[in-house]
Amino acid sequence: MVISTYPNESNAIDSARRALENKTAVCVNITSVRSLYWWKEKIEDTNEYLAIFKTLDSKLEELKRVIKENHPYTVPEIVELEMDNVSKSYLDWMIESIKK
């Protein structure tokens, strides 16, 4: 899985659709979050949209490139999380869905 935050829902949906259309992700969950973080020497407190991209190892680097190329932030959050324990039926669905 790869997670990234976006300034608005439209940006998150656009990135999700690009990843799905070019089959670098099989599913993307999007939810609103409140983020507090350091930016330019001050603490920011903003509402963002968190996107959770689900993919396979074979598509991981391409997915991260797609996210970075289309991201509105100067420093996009691109965090990779390993899916260590995935049910066989879900993994089979992922593999079948992401084939080109």
URBELPE-V245052 format. One line per field, one symbol per residue. burial: + if it has 9 or more other ideal C-beta (glycine too) atoms within 8 Angstrom, else -. Layout:
burial=???
//
This chain:
burial=++++++--+-++++++-+++--++++-+-+--+-+--------+---+++++++++--++-+++-+++--+-+--+-+------------+-+++--+--
//
